[in-house]
Amino acid sequence: METRKLGNSDIRITPVGYGAWAIGGSGWEFAWGPQDDADSAVSGTGHSEEVVARALKEWRGPRPYVFTKCVLRWDEKGNVRKEFSAASIRRECEDSLRRLQLDTIDLYQIHWPPEDNGPGLEEAWQALAALKKEGKVRWIGVSNFDAQQIRRAEKIAPVTSLQPPYSLIRRQIEAETLPYTEKQEIGVIVYSPMASGLLTGAMTRERAAALPPDDFRSRNPEFREPRLSKNLQLVDRLRHVAARHSRSTPGEVAIAWTLRHPAVTGAIVGARNARQAEGVMRAGELKLTANEIAEIEGVAAVVGVR
């Protein structure tokens, strides 16, 4: 299987990795609705790490790399807040190591930057650098940062990787962030390449309308009109290309589209059961032609940039 070097690390990752956000279960602010742990192929308020730990315990091959994040804390009602203090980050790291049943986290990332570019960024990044020096984590990265915020972190310690949202309907990072990471040789692992399930081919108008209140997607304008119709037209184009390559889902093509960018090292893909995981994990082997990329983008190149 193809692997790619992640930034300045000694880690080589597969083009497609598993994202555990959706298997975190319900009862918190950004849940995907109810989740049966028995269905999980491997985020929630720490719960997804416990599910991953069970999967790792039963794993018979070489241990997969485990990446996780910090600075998001939650209360007893599942409401999430950002906390950038060094003490909080250290406590989060220890909690993650305990839930994952690991001695070291392969890649530890700041989940979100501070609002309004506040000063918490420097304290948080210094805390991650200290954890790396102590051997609690092997490499450190950021998520949802823009180029300016990455520059601020780089003044303190090297940034191994960036984890940004990127898909056919969310392309803002193409303007400045991806050119900067490519220039600095910072690894990029994109998340939500299938736009939280919107580009999988399984989402319909009826299903979007029926999303329960405890599914965060019910509040996402991409799942409602007028954007929904345009997004479903995009899925039809993906479906045509998928059929040409004898692929089972449009989602595989959506993932391959993100991987075609030279700055992108890999993509993490969420799945709520083994069947979903098997349907997308080989998307990294799909190579799209320039004509197919143009066919896929169509009007999406215009409507997808917001």
C-alpha atoms as a printed R data frame, in Angstrom:
    type eleno elety resid chain resno       x      y       z
1   ATOM     1    CA   MET     A     1   0.000  0.000   0.000
2   ATOM     2    CA   GLU     A     2   1.246  3.488  -0.841
3   ATOM     3    CA   THR     A     3   2.548  5.591   2.049
4   ATOM     4    CA   ARG     A     4   3.569  9.235   2.247
5   ATOM     5    CA   LYS     A     5   5.976 10.993   4.640
6   ATOM     6    CA   LEU     A     6   4.159 13.303   7.043
7   ATOM     7    CA   GLY     A     7   5.893 16.667   7.187
8   ATOM     8    CA   ASN     A     8   9.107 16.735   9.233
9   ATOM     9    CA   SER     A     9   8.292 13.475  11.052
10  ATOM    10    CA   ASP     A    10   9.532  9.927  10.626
11  ATOM    11    CA   ILE     A    11   5.923  8.810  10.123
12  ATOM    12    CA   ARG     A    12   4.754  7.468   6.780
13  ATOM    13    CA   ILE     A    13   0.975  7.391   6.515
14  ATOM    14    CA   THR     A    14  -1.405  5.781   4.064
15  ATOM    15    CA   PRO     A    15  -3.286  8.261   1.848
16  ATOM    16    CA   VAL     A    16  -6.527  7.438   3.663
17  ATOM    17    CA   GLY     A    17  -6.809  7.088   7.432
18  ATOM    18    CA   TYR     A    18  -9.680  6.450   9.807
19  ATOM    19    CA   GLY     A    19 -11.373  9.360  11.591
20  ATOM    20    CA   ALA     A    20 -13.206  8.453  14.800
21  ATOM    21    CA   TRP     A    21 -15.358 11.579  15.277
22  ATOM    22    CA   ALA     A    22 -18.622  9.947  14.222
23  ATOM    23    CA   ILE     A    23 -18.282  6.982  16.576
24  ATOM    24    CA   GLY     A    24 -18.102  9.191  19.647
25  ATOM    25    CA   GLY     A    25 -21.810  8.656  20.283
26  ATOM    26    CA   SER     A    26 -24.606 11.070  21.128
27  ATOM    27    CA   GLY     A    27 -25.119 13.451  24.010
28  ATOM    28    CA   TRP     A    28 -22.638 16.175  23.086
29  ATOM    29    CA   GLU     A    29 -22.697 19.362  21.019
30  ATOM    30    CA   PHE     A    30 -21.207 17.996  17.774
31  ATOM    31    CA   ALA     A    31 -22.603 14.469  17.788
32  ATOM    32    CA   TRP     A    32 -23.782 12.537  14.737
33  ATOM    33    CA   GLY     A    33 -26.754 11.055  16.560
34  ATOM    34    CA   PRO     A    34 -26.953  7.661  18.300
35  ATOM    35    CA   GLN     A    35 -24.081  5.226  17.760
36  ATOM    36    CA   ASP     A    36 -23.896  1.526  18.602
37  ATOM    37    CA   ASP     A    37 -20.338  0.681  19.713
38  ATOM    38    CA   ALA     A    38 -20.786 -2.807  18.305
39  ATOM    39    CA   ASP     A    39 -21.000 -1.243  14.822
40  ATOM    40    CA   SER     A    40 -17.873  0.890  15.106
41  ATOM    41    CA   ALA     A    41 -15.095  0.039  12.701
42  ATOM    42    CA   VAL     A    42 -12.688  0.841  15.509
43  ATOM    43    CA   SER     A    43 -14.626 11.890  18.995
44  ATOM    44    CA   GLY     A    44 -17.219 12.342  21.287
45  ATOM    45    CA   THR     A    45 -16.373 13.402  24.818
46  ATOM    46    CA   GLY     A    46 -13.454 11.000  25.032
47  ATOM    47    CA   HIS     A    47 -15.596  8.004  24.160
48  ATOM    48    CA   SER     A    48 -14.169  7.469  20.670
49  ATOM    49    CA   GLU     A    49 -10.694  7.091  22.206
50  ATOM    50    CA   GLU     A    50 -12.000  4.292  24.415
51  ATOM    51    CA   VAL     A    51 -13.504  2.555  21.374
52  ATOM    52    CA   VAL     A    52 -10.204  2.922  19.508
53  ATOM    53    CA   ALA     A    53  -8.361  1.447  22.510
54  ATOM    54    CA   ARG     A    54 -10.534 -1.674  22.365
55  ATOM    55    CA   ALA     A    55  -9.803 -2.046  18.654
56  ATOM    56    CA   LEU     A    56  -6.043 -1.631  19.211
57  ATOM    57    CA   LYS     A    57  -6.090 -4.265  21.941
58  ATOM    58    CA   GLU     A    58  -7.526 -6.807  19.485
59  ATOM    59    CA   TRP     A    59  -5.272 -5.723  16.577
60  ATOM    60    CA   ARG     A    60  -3.022 -8.516  15.288
61  ATOM    61    CA   GLY     A    61  -0.878 -6.617  12.796
62  ATOM    62    CA   PRO     A    62   1.557 -3.705  13.217
63  ATOM    63    CA   ARG     A    63  -0.062 -1.089  15.443
64  ATOM    64    CA   PRO     A    64  -1.672  1.751  13.471
65  ATOM    65    CA   TYR     A    65  -0.524  5.276  14.220
66  ATOM    66    CA   VAL     A    66  -2.801  7.045  16.684
67  ATOM    67    CA   PHE     A    67  -3.396 10.781  16.296
68  ATOM    68    CA   THR     A    68  -5.586 12.820  18.639
69  ATOM    69    CA   LYS     A    69  -6.203 16.441  19.646
70  ATOM    70    CA   CYS     A    70  -6.519 18.842  22.552
71  ATOM    71    CA   VAL     A    71  -7.990 22.224  23.695
72  ATOM    72    CA   LEU     A    72 -11.650 21.185  23.471
73  ATOM    73    CA   ARG     A    73 -13.134 20.512  26.907
74  ATOM    74    CA   TRP     A    74 -16.716 19.641  27.787
75  ATOM    75    CA   ASP     A    75 -19.114 19.871  30.702
76  ATOM    76    CA   GLU     A    76 -21.509 17.274  32.096
77  ATOM    77    CA   LYS     A    77 -24.158 18.310  29.537
78  ATOM    78    CA   GLY     A    78 -21.845 17.737  26.566
79  ATOM    79    CA   ASN     A    79 -21.335 21.444  25.834
80  ATOM    80    CA   VAL     A    80 -17.890 22.070  24.377
81  ATOM    81    CA   ARG     A    81 -15.524 24.962  25.184
82  ATOM    82    CA   LYS     A    82 -11.957 25.815  24.185
83  ATOM    83    CA   GLU     A    83  -9.239 25.808  26.841
84  ATOM    84    CA   PHE     A    84  -5.679 26.771  25.905
85  ATOM    85    CA   SER     A    85  -3.892 26.747  29.258
86  ATOM    86    CA   ALA     A    86  -0.818 24.533  29.614
87  ATOM    87    CA   ALA     A    87  -2.303 22.848  32.686
88  ATOM    88    CA   SER     A    88  -5.485 21.930  30.831
89  ATOM    89    CA   ILE     A    89  -3.576 20.580  27.812
90  ATOM    90    CA   ARG     A    90  -1.337 18.465  30.036
91  ATOM    91    CA   ARG     A    91  -4.423 17.049  31.769
92  ATOM    92    CA   GLU     A    92  -6.037 16.324  28.387
93  ATOM    93    CA   CYS     A    93  -2.933 14.499  27.214
94  ATOM    94    CA   GLU     A    94  -2.840 12.318  30.320
95  ATOM    95    CA   ASP     A    95  -6.570 11.566  29.943
96  ATOM    96    CA   SER     A    96  -6.093 10.600  26.279
97  ATOM    97    CA   LEU     A    97  -3.150  8.333  27.090
98  ATOM    98    CA   ARG     A    98  -5.270  6.634  29.755
99  ATOM    99    CA   ARG     A    99  -8.320  6.182  27.511
100 ATOM   100    CA   LEU     A   100  -6.204  4.978  24.593
101 ATOM   101    CA   GLN     A   101  -4.113  2.747  26.894
102 ATOM   102    CA   LEU     A   102  -0.903  4.021  25.311
103 ATOM   103    CA   ASP     A   103   2.418  5.315  26.615
104 ATOM   104    CA   THR     A   104   2.911  7.751  23.728
105 ATOM   105    CA   ILE     A   105   0.621  9.499  21.213
106 ATOM   106    CA   ASP     A   106   2.075  9.484  17.704
107 ATOM   107    CA   LEU     A   107   0.715 12.902  16.710
108 ATOM   108    CA   TYR     A   108  -0.857 15.380  19.134
109 ATOM   109    CA   GLN     A   109  -2.684 18.349  17.654
110 ATOM   110    CA   ILE     A   110  -4.268 21.620  18.763
111 ATOM   111    CA   HIS     A   111  -7.858 21.160  17.634
112 ATOM   112    CA   TRP     A   112  -8.772 24.815  17.056
113 ATOM   113    CA   PRO     A   113  -6.979 28.178  17.279
114 ATOM   114    CA   PRO     A   114  -8.208 30.780  19.781
115 ATOM   115    CA   GLU     A   115 -11.080 33.049  18.773
116 ATOM   116    CA   ASP     A   116  -9.923 36.377  17.331
117 ATOM   117    CA   ASN     A   117  -6.336 35.086  17.230
118 ATOM   118    CA   GLY     A   118  -5.987 35.449  20.986
119 ATOM   119    CA   PRO     A   119  -2.737 34.871  22.922
120 ATOM   120    CA   GLY     A   120  -3.677 31.353  24.000
121 ATOM   121    CA   LEU     A   121  -2.094 29.963  20.836
122 ATOM   122    CA   GLU     A   122   1.446 30.510  22.101
123 ATOM   123    CA   GLU     A   123   0.811 28.968  25.529
124 ATOM   124    CA   ALA     A   124  -0.887 25.962  23.962
125 ATOM   125    CA   TRP     A   125   1.879 25.364  21.425
126 ATOM   126    CA   GLN     A   126   4.574 25.694  24.099
127 ATOM   127    CA   ALA     A   127   2.687 23.031  26.086
128 ATOM   128    CA   LEU     A   128   2.679 20.655  23.105
129 ATOM   129    CA   ALA     A   129   6.379 21.266  22.526
130 ATOM   130    CA   ALA     A   130   7.037 20.376  26.179
131 ATOM   131    CA   LEU     A   131   4.985 17.179  25.909
132 ATOM   132    CA   LYS     A   132   7.029 16.193  22.861
133 ATOM   133    CA   LYS     A   133  10.288 16.828  24.709
134 ATOM   134    CA   GLU     A   134   9.034 14.659  27.587
135 ATOM   135    CA   GLY     A   135   8.133 11.802  25.239
136 ATOM   136    CA   LYS     A   136   4.399 11.916  25.967
137 ATOM   137    CA   VAL     A   137   3.830 12.608  22.270
138 ATOM   138    CA   ARG     A   138   6.109 11.920  19.313
139 ATOM   139    CA   TRP     A   139   5.119 14.721  16.942
140 ATOM   140    CA   ILE     A   140   2.947 17.843  17.213
141 ATOM   141    CA   GLY     A   141   0.569 19.482  14.776
142 ATOM   142    CA   VAL     A   142  -2.366 21.855  14.452
143 ATOM   143    CA   SER     A   143  -5.905 21.646  13.130
144 ATOM   144    CA   ASN     A   144  -8.097 24.348  11.595
145 ATOM   145    CA   PHE     A   145  -5.212 26.878  11.594
146 ATOM   146    CA   ASP     A   146  -4.637 29.336   8.767
147 ATOM   147    CA   ALA     A   147  -1.211 30.303   7.415
148 ATOM   148    CA   GLN     A   148  -0.816 33.259   9.787
149 ATOM   149    CA   GLN     A   149  -1.571 31.117  12.825
150 ATOM   150    CA   ILE     A   150   0.885 28.442  11.679
151 ATOM   151    CA   ARG     A   151   3.584 31.121  11.372
152 ATOM   152    CA   ARG     A   152   2.986 32.111  14.998
153 ATOM   153    CA   ALA     A   153   3.392 28.515  16.151
154 ATOM   154    CA   GLU     A   154   6.546 28.031  14.070
155 ATOM   155    CA   LYS     A   155   8.282 30.797  16.043
156 ATOM   156    CA   ILE     A   156   8.109 28.478  19.077
157 ATOM   157    CA   ALA     A   157   8.565 24.969  17.643
158 ATOM   158    CA   PRO     A   158   8.300 23.259  14.239
159 ATOM   159    CA   VAL     A   159   4.820 22.308  13.038
160 ATOM   160    CA   THR     A   160   4.708 18.746  11.745
161 ATOM   161    CA   SER     A   161   1.237 18.812  10.253
162 ATOM   162    CA   LEU     A   162  -1.999 20.674   9.646
163 ATOM   163    CA   GLN     A   163  -5.432 19.068   9.726
164 ATOM   164    CA   PRO     A   164  -7.913 21.315   7.892
165 ATOM   165    CA   PRO     A   165 -11.392 20.721   6.464
166 ATOM   166    CA   TYR     A   166 -11.225 20.228   2.695
167 ATOM   167    CA   SER     A   167 -13.717 18.971   0.162
168 ATOM   168    CA   LEU     A   168 -15.308 19.901  -3.136
169 ATOM   169    CA   ILE     A   169 -17.717 22.181  -1.298
170 ATOM   170    CA   ARG     A   170 -15.170 23.620   1.148
171 ATOM   171    CA   ARG     A   171 -12.113 24.880  -0.716
172 ATOM   172    CA   GLN     A   172 -10.997 28.003   1.145
173 ATOM   173    CA   ILE     A   173  -7.586 26.572   2.093
174 ATOM   174    CA   GLU     A   174  -6.524 26.464  -1.564
175 ATOM   175    CA   ALA     A   175  -5.919 30.228  -1.668
176 ATOM   176    CA   GLU     A   176  -3.225 30.700   0.988
177 ATOM   177    CA   THR     A   177  -2.989 27.836   3.464
178 ATOM   178    CA   LEU     A   178  -2.090 24.939   1.137
179 ATOM   179    CA   PRO     A   179   0.542 26.959  -0.777
180 ATOM   180    CA   TYR     A   180   2.130 27.901   2.572
181 ATOM   181    CA   THR     A   181   2.214 24.362   3.954
182 ATOM   182    CA   GLU     A   182   3.648 23.066   0.693
183 ATOM   183    CA   LYS     A   183   6.394 25.703   0.783
184 ATOM   184    CA   GLN     A   184   7.203 24.929   4.441
185 ATOM   185    CA   GLU     A   185   7.004 21.150   3.892
186 ATOM   186    CA   ILE     A   186   4.299 20.810   6.535
187 ATOM   187    CA   GLY     A   187   2.208 17.669   6.221
188 ATOM   188    CA   VAL     A   188  -1.501 18.136   5.533
189 ATOM   189    CA   ILE     A   189  -4.116 15.577   6.574
190 ATOM   190    CA   VAL     A   190  -7.489 16.868   5.440
191 ATOM   191    CA   TYR     A   191 -10.694 15.972   7.245
192 ATOM   192    CA   SER     A   192 -14.283 15.744   6.044
193 ATOM   193    CA   PRO     A   193 -13.338 15.052   2.392
194 ATOM   194    CA   MET     A   194 -16.875 13.710   1.877
195 ATOM   195    CA   ALA     A   195 -18.373 16.790   3.568
196 ATOM   196    CA   SER     A   196 -19.706 14.954   6.633
197 ATOM   197    CA   GLY     A   197 -21.427 12.323   4.505
198 ATOM   198    CA   LEU     A   198 -22.968 14.730   2.020
199 ATOM   199    CA   LEU     A   199 -20.815 13.454  -0.885
200 ATOM   200    CA   THR     A   200 -21.067  9.735  -0.136
201 ATOM   201    CA   GLY     A   201 -24.034  9.114  -2.410
202 ATOM   202    CA   ALA     A   202 -26.142  7.937   0.532
203 ATOM   203    CA   MET     A   203 -27.547 11.379   1.367
204 ATOM   204    CA   THR     A   204 -30.892 12.255  -0.215
205 ATOM   205    CA   ARG     A   205 -33.278 15.181   0.216
206 ATOM   206    CA   GLU     A   206 -35.504 12.968   2.350
207 ATOM   207    CA   ARG     A   207 -32.653 11.796   4.567
208 ATOM   208    CA   ALA     A   208 -31.302 15.333   4.980
209 ATOM   209    CA   ALA     A   209 -34.741 16.567   6.006
210 ATOM   210    CA   ALA     A   210 -35.062 13.749   8.537
211 ATOM   211    CA   LEU     A   211 -31.732 14.296  10.327
212 ATOM   212    CA   PRO     A   212 -32.479 14.257  14.068
213 ATOM   213    CA   PRO     A   213 -31.799 17.292  16.292
214 ATOM   214    CA   ASP     A   214 -28.887 15.500  17.999
215 ATOM   215    CA   ASP     A   215 -27.083 15.200  14.637
216 ATOM   216    CA   PHE     A   216 -24.990 18.355  14.123
217 ATOM   217    CA   ARG     A   217 -25.575 18.123  10.356
218 ATOM   218    CA   SER     A   218 -29.214 19.100  10.850
219 ATOM   219    CA   ARG     A   219 -27.879 22.621  11.547
220 ATOM   220    CA   ASN     A   220 -25.479 22.693   8.582
221 ATOM   221    CA   PRO     A   221 -26.688 24.903   5.679
222 ATOM   222    CA   GLU     A   222 -25.025 22.551   3.170
223 ATOM   223    CA   PHE     A   223 -27.706 19.988   4.049
224 ATOM   224    CA   ARG     A   224 -30.536 22.459   3.406
225 ATOM   225    CA   GLU     A   225 -31.788 24.375   0.412
226 ATOM   226    CA   PRO     A   226 -30.705 26.187  -1.633
227 ATOM   227    CA   ARG     A   227 -27.285 24.539  -1.276
228 ATOM   228    CA   LEU     A   228 -28.553 20.979  -0.967
229 ATOM   229    CA   SER     A   229 -29.747 20.718  -4.598
230 ATOM   230    CA   LYS     A   230 -26.412 21.986  -5.937
231 ATOM   231    CA   ASN     A   231 -24.535 19.558  -3.715
232 ATOM   232    CA   LEU     A   232 -26.640 16.607  -4.876
233 ATOM   233    CA   GLN     A   233 -25.929 17.584  -8.496
234 ATOM   234    CA   LEU     A   234 -22.247 17.413  -7.618
235 ATOM   235    CA   VAL     A   235 -22.803 13.917  -6.215
236 ATOM   236    CA   ASP     A   236 -24.309 12.871  -9.552
237 ATOM   237    CA   ARG     A   237 -21.097 13.944 -11.312
238 ATOM   238    CA   LEU     A   238 -19.051 12.011  -8.769
239 ATOM   239    CA   ARG     A   239 -21.256  8.971  -9.353
240 ATOM   240    CA   HIS     A   240 -20.573  9.031 -13.109
241 ATOM   241    CA   VAL     A   241 -16.805  9.090 -12.547
242 ATOM   242    CA   ALA     A   242 -17.058  6.353  -9.904
243 ATOM   243    CA   ALA     A   243 -18.884  4.090 -12.357
244 ATOM   244    CA   ARG     A   244 -16.171  4.661 -14.948
245 ATOM   245    CA   HIS     A   245 -13.581  3.379 -12.467
246 ATOM   246    CA   SER     A   246 -15.799  0.551 -11.201
247 ATOM   247    CA   ARG     A   247 -15.897  2.153  -7.766
248 ATOM   248    CA   SER     A   248 -18.775  1.477  -5.427
249 ATOM   249    CA   THR     A   249 -19.499  4.977  -4.139
250 ATOM   250    CA   PRO     A   250 -19.205  8.638  -5.163
251 ATOM   251    CA   GLY     A   251 -17.463  9.159  -1.837
252 ATOM   252    CA   GLU     A   252 -14.344  7.364  -3.061
253 ATOM   253    CA   VAL     A   253 -14.044  9.865  -5.899
254 ATOM   254    CA   ALA     A   254 -14.631 12.787  -3.526
255 ATOM   255    CA   ILE     A   255 -11.730 11.555  -1.365
256 ATOM   256    CA   ALA     A   256  -9.492 10.991  -4.398
257 ATOM   257    CA   TRP     A   257 -10.230 14.557  -5.510
258 ATOM   258    CA   THR     A   258  -8.751 15.953  -2.276
259 ATOM   259    CA   LEU     A   259  -5.682 13.713  -2.590
260 ATOM   260    CA   ARG     A   260  -4.928 15.032  -6.067
261 ATOM   261    CA   HIS     A   261  -3.604 18.286  -4.557
262 ATOM   262    CA   PRO     A   262   0.214 18.171  -4.223
263 ATOM   263    CA   ALA     A   263   0.132 19.766  -0.752
264 ATOM   264    CA   VAL     A   264  -2.169 17.093   0.681
265 ATOM   265    CA   THR     A   265  -0.450 14.165   2.393
266 ATOM   266    CA   GLY     A   266  -3.571 12.230   3.305
267 ATOM   267    CA   ALA     A   267  -7.229 12.341   4.241
268 ATOM   268    CA   ILE     A   268  -9.003 11.022   7.312
269 ATOM   269    CA   VAL     A   269 -12.372  9.503   6.592
270 ATOM   270    CA   GLY     A   270 -15.102  8.848   9.110
271 ATOM   271    CA   ALA     A   271 -17.148  5.659   9.103
272 ATOM   272    CA   ARG     A   272 -19.742  4.442  11.583
273 ATOM   273    CA   ASN     A   273 -19.441  0.726  10.801
274 ATOM   274    CA   ALA     A   274 -17.170 -1.757   9.047
275 ATOM   275    CA   ARG     A   275 -19.195 -1.722   5.827
276 ATOM   276    CA   GLN     A   276 -18.768  2.028   5.431
277 ATOM   277    CA   ALA     A   277 -15.054  1.805   6.179
278 ATOM   278    CA   GLU     A   278 -14.464 -0.927   3.607
279 ATOM   279    CA   GLY     A   279 -16.231  1.203   0.998
280 ATOM   280    CA   VAL     A   280 -13.827  4.140   1.163
281 ATOM   281    CA   MET     A   281 -10.465  3.088   2.575
282 ATOM   282    CA   ARG     A   282  -8.996  2.230  -0.845
283 ATOM   283    CA   ALA     A   283  -9.869  5.607  -2.323
284 ATOM   284    CA   GLY     A   284  -6.185  6.522  -2.174
285 ATOM   285    CA   GLU     A   285  -5.497  4.131  -5.031
286 ATOM   286    CA   LEU     A   286  -7.809  6.047  -7.376
287 ATOM   287    CA   LYS     A   287  -5.961  8.461  -9.669
288 ATOM   288    CA   LEU     A   288  -8.131 11.018 -11.451
289 ATOM   289    CA   THR     A   289  -7.256 12.500 -14.825
290 ATOM   290    CA   ALA     A   290  -7.267 16.240 -15.486
291 ATOM   291    CA   ASN     A   291 -10.400 15.816 -17.591
292 ATOM   292    CA   GLU     A   292 -12.141 13.929 -14.796
293 ATOM   293    CA   ILE     A   293 -11.222 16.614 -12.286
294 ATOM   294    CA   ALA     A   294 -12.714 19.249 -14.573
295 ATOM   295    CA   GLU     A   295 -15.807 17.098 -15.077
296 ATOM   296    CA   ILE     A   296 -16.260 16.654 -11.329
297 ATOM   297    CA   GLU     A   297 -15.795 20.299 -10.467
298 ATOM   298    CA   GLY     A   298 -18.158 21.711 -13.072
299 ATOM   299    CA   VAL     A   299 -20.061 24.531 -11.405
300 ATOM   300    CA   ALA     A   300 -18.818 23.254  -8.003
301 ATOM   301    CA   ALA     A   301 -15.617 25.212  -8.598
302 ATOM   302    CA   VAL     A   302 -17.775 28.333  -8.348
303 ATOM   303    CA   VAL     A   303 -20.459 27.447  -5.827
304 ATOM   304    CA   GLY     A   304 -18.082 25.532  -3.554
305 ATOM   305    CA   VAL     A   305 -15.868 28.490  -2.614
306 ATOM   306    CA   ARG     A   306 -17.475 30.442   0.197
